[in-house]
Amino acid sequence: MATRILALIFGISMAASQALGDEIRHTKFSGVLLGTWAPSQDLCSGQDKSKITISEAQIISSDGNCTVQWIVEKAAARGATYGVHARCVDPSQPDKIGAVDLILWPEGSDRISIGRSFDDLKMYQRCLVN
């Protein structure tokens, strides 16, 4: 009987730990991630291809106009990281649809690292003027 109770408690604790894990799924961006980002303020004006604009459900960048499919927010020692999967359309080739996976790592309210993997993260800053 004690073994059954221990097994039941273990099963419940395992299910709870998975349900309360350190990943949260989203379908839209919010808060500190929203805005236009560039490697420097000088690149914020004009049509520079290094700019990235993040709205609630889209990312506009050199990859094209990307619609967010899902976002996985994950706890990290230096703050949350966001894994994003999006479907992209290149405005010059509207019949060509592709996918992109990005990592977004906010470092304060005006700086963010963005890349396709942790090995190629690049620092961006919030554009004060779009």
Secondary structure as GFF3:
##gff-version 3
##sequence-region A 1 130
A	DSSP	alpha_helix	2	19	.	.	.	ID=ss1
A	DSSP	beta_strand	23	26	.	.	.	ID=ss2
A	DSSP	three_ten_helix	31	33	.	.	.	ID=ss3
A	DSSP	beta_strand	35	38	.	.	.	ID=ss4
A	DSSP	three_ten_helix	41	43	.	.	.	ID=ss5
A	DSSP	beta_strand	52	54	.	.	.	ID=ss6
A	DSSP	beta_strand	58	61	.	.	.	ID=ss7
A	DSSP	beta_strand	64	74	.	.	.	ID=ss8
A	DSSP	beta_strand	81	90	.	.	.	ID=ss9
A	DSSP	beta_strand	93	106	.	.	.	ID=ss10
A	DSSP	beta_strand	111	115	.	.	.	ID=ss11
A	DSSP	three_ten_helix	118	120	.	.	.	ID=ss12
A	DSSP	beta_strand	122	126	.	.	.	ID=ss13
###
